[in-house]
Amino acid sequence: MKKLLAGLLLLIIAGRALADDGFSLSAGLDYSTGKYGNAVSTDILYVPVIGKYTADRLSLMLTLPYISVTGPGGVIQGYGRVVSPAGGTGFGRSARGGGLATTTNSGLGDVVTSAGYLVYAADELSLDVVGKIKFGTADENKGLGTGQNDYSAQVDGSFRLHDRTSLFATAGYKVVGAPVGIATNNVAFGTLGVNQQLRDGANAGAMVNAAQSAFATGGAQRDVTVYASQDLSRGTSVQASLLKGFADGSPDYGGRVMITGTF
């Protein structure tokens, strides 16, 4: 893990020297734990490296993650409990969620790409449309993903109440790829939050996230996140957040730290 963290920091340093204007590179650690309707908890460590390029109104993003999952099987990050309707096969283990034995699997997570376009911008209000593809690159046999591609579209909005306070929201729809033998539901999702600028270079906020269940054996997502960010230097910032889940589709608790370099 120490070598991995060192490598991520070197990526940011290297990117600062090589990247074009409008490019940012982020790396971080995301840890979550929850039962998702099972008898024991599933712990997920997610380590993303995110590249983003912005030119005028267009933004492009690529996420390359490492993921490690410890649990009884049948829990997929972002979906909750995923088992067949007959109660047979769970991803990573054969279990219905009642078992107590746990295993650890790790590897490449699902690669995610997105493209956004700023369709409206005024002094107080801005609106973006975003298309996203989640490629099923994570190993479904290890319980790291579904093995299928997902496609989503969303609208992101931000409204400035006054100089230091803004509201933001997301409304979207996801077409969920169906693993063999498992029925899926396409889902609507959304976020509502508030951001407060504490001083130049420092922000804090909170947001509520909700999504429908993509699998019959899973649950809907409902959770609250609080966060704070701070500029470390010109072009470099760090953000930390804490999450509390309120539904079976969300983890019980989670936390994330991200460092971003902008060039």
Residue pairs with C-beta under 8 A, 6 or more apart in sequence:
4 47
4 66
5 29
8 27
8 47
8 49
9 27
9 259
11 25
11 27
11 49
12 25
12 26
12 27
12 236
12 259
12 261
13 261
15 23
15 25
15 51
15 261
15 263
16 25
16 235
16 261
16 263
19 25
19 263
20 53
20 263
21 263
22 53
22 54
22 55
22 263
23 51
23 52
23 53
23 54
23 262
23 263
24 51
24 52
24 53
24 54
24 260
24 261
24 262
24 263
25 49
25 50
25 51
25 52
25 260
25 261
25 263
26 48
26 49
26 50
26 51
26 52
26 258
26 259
26 260
26 261
27 47
27 48
27 49
27 50
27 258
27 259
28 47
28 48
28 256
28 257
28 258
28 259
29 45
29 46
29 47
29 256
29 257
30 44
30 45
30 46
30 47
30 48
30 254
30 255
30 256
31 43
31 44
31 45
31 46
31 254
31 255
31 256
32 43
32 44
32 46
32 77
32 243
32 251
32 253
32 254
32 255
33 41
33 42
33 43
33 44
33 251
33 252
33 253
33 254
34 41
34 42
34 245
34 250
34 251
34 252
34 253
35 41
35 42
35 248
35 252
36 42
36 75
36 80
36 81
36 97
36 218
36 219
36 248
36 249
36 251
37 80
37 81
37 97
37 218
37 219
37 248
38 71
38 72
38 74
38 75
38 81
38 97
38 98
39 72
39 97
39 98
39 99
39 100
40 71
40 72
40 99
40 100
40 102
41 71
41 252
42 69
42 70
42 71
42 72
42 75
43 69
43 70
43 71
44 67
44 68
44 69
44 70
44 75
44 77
44 251
45 67
45 68
45 69
45 106
46 65
46 66
46 67
46 77
46 109
47 65
47 66
47 67
48 63
48 64
48 65
48 66
48 109
49 63
49 64
49 65
50 61
50 62
50 63
50 64
51 61
51 62
52 59
52 60
52 61
52 62
53 59
53 60
53 61
54 60
57 117
57 118
57 119
58 115
58 116
58 117
58 118
59 115
59 116
59 117
59 118
59 128
60 113
60 114
60 115
60 116
61 112
61 113
61 114
61 115
61 116
62 111
62 112
62 113
63 111
63 112
63 113
64 108
64 111
65 108
65 109
65 110
65 111
65 112
66 106
66 107
66 108
66 109
67 77
67 106
67 107
67 108
67 109
67 138
67 144
67 145
68 104
68 105
68 106
69 75
69 77
69 92
69 104
69 105
69 106
69 142
69 143
69 144
70 102
70 103
70 104
71 92
71 102
71 103
71 143
72 90
72 93
72 95
72 97
72 99
72 100
72 101
72 102
72 103
73 90
73 91
73 92
73 93
73 94
73 95
73 99
73 103
73 143
74 81
74 82
74 83
74 90
74 91
74 92
74 93
74 95
74 96
74 97
74 143
75 81
75 82
75 91
75 143
76 82
76 91
76 143
76 144
76 145
76 146
77 109
77 145
79 146
79 214
79 215
79 218
79 249
80 213
80 215
80 218
80 219
80 221
80 248
80 249
80 250
81 97
81 215
81 217
81 218
81 219
81 248
82 90
82 91
82 146
82 179
82 182
82 215
82 217
82 218
83 89
83 90
83 91
83 95
83 96
83 97
83 182
83 217
84 90
84 181
84 182
84 217
85 182
85 183
85 216
85 217
87 96
88 94
89 181
90 96
90 97
90 143
91 140
91 141
91 143
91 146
92 103
92 105
92 141
92 142
92 143
92 144
93 99
93 101
93 103
93 143
105 139
105 142
105 143
105 144
106 142
106 144
107 138
107 139
107 142
107 144
108 137
108 138
108 139
108 144
109 137
109 138
109 144
109 145
110 134
110 135
110 136
110 137
110 138
110 145
111 134
111 135
111 137
112 132
112 133
112 134
112 135
113 132
113 133
113 135
114 130
114 131
114 132
114 133
115 130
115 131
116 128
116 129
116 130
116 131
116 156
117 128
117 129
117 130
118 126
118 127
118 128
119 127
119 128
119 129
120 126
120 127
121 127
123 160
124 159
124 160
125 157
125 158
125 159
125 160
126 157
126 158
127 155
127 156
127 157
128 155
128 156
128 157
129 153
129 154
129 155
129 156
130 153
130 154
130 155
130 156
130 172
131 151
131 152
131 153
132 151
132 152
132 153
132 154
133 149
133 150
133 151
134 149
134 150
134 151
134 152
135 149
136 145
136 146
136 147
136 148
136 149
136 150
136 177
137 145
138 144
138 145
138 146
138 147
139 145
139 147
140 146
140 147
140 179
146 177
146 179
147 179
148 176
148 177
148 178
148 179
149 177
150 174
150 175
150 176
150 177
151 174
151 175
152 172
152 173
152 174
152 175
152 189
153 172
153 173
154 170
154 171
154 172
154 173
154 189
155 170
155 171
155 172
156 168
156 169
156 170
157 168
157 169
157 170
158 166
158 167
158 168
158 169
159 166
159 167
159 168
160 166
161 167
163 197
164 196
164 197
164 198
165 194
165 195
165 196
165 197
166 194
166 195
167 192
167 193
167 194
167 195
168 191
168 192
168 193
168 194
168 195
168 207
169 190
169 191
169 192
169 193
170 189
170 190
170 191
171 188
171 189
171 190
172 188
172 189
172 190
173 186
173 187
173 188
173 189
174 186
174 187
174 188
174 189
174 211
174 214
175 186
176 184
176 185
176 186
176 187
176 214
177 184
178 184
182 215
183 215
183 216
184 214
184 215
185 212
185 213
185 214
185 215
185 216
186 214
187 211
187 212
187 213
187 214
188 211
188 212
189 209
189 210
189 211
189 212
189 221
190 209
190 210
190 211
191 207
191 208
191 209
191 210
192 207
192 208
193 205
193 206
193 207
193 208
193 225
194 205
194 206
194 207
195 203
195 204
195 205
196 203
196 204
196 205
197 203
198 204
200 231
201 230
201 231
201 237
202 228
202 229
202 230
202 231
203 228
203 229
204 226
204 227
204 228
204 229
205 226
205 227
205 228
206 224
206 225
206 226
206 227
207 224
207 225
207 227
208 222
208 223
208 224
209 221
209 222
209 223
209 224
209 225
209 250
210 220
210 221
210 222
211 220
211 221
211 249
212 220
213 219
213 220
213 221
213 249
218 248
218 249
219 247
219 248
219 249
219 250
220 247
220 248
220 249
221 245
221 247
221 249
221 250
222 245
222 246
222 247
222 249
222 250
223 243
223 244
223 245
223 246
223 247
223 250
223 251
223 254
224 243
224 244
224 246
225 241
225 242
225 243
226 241
226 242
227 239
227 240
227 241
227 242
228 239
228 240
228 241
229 237
229 238
229 239
229 240
230 237
230 238
230 239
231 237
232 238
232 259
235 261
235 262
235 263
236 259
236 260
236 261
236 262
237 259
237 260
237 262
238 257
238 258
238 259
238 260
239 256
239 257
239 258
239 260
240 255
240 256
240 257
240 258
241 255
241 256
242 253
242 254
242 255
243 250
243 251
243 253
243 254
243 255
243 256
244 252
244 253
245 251
245 252
245 253
245 254
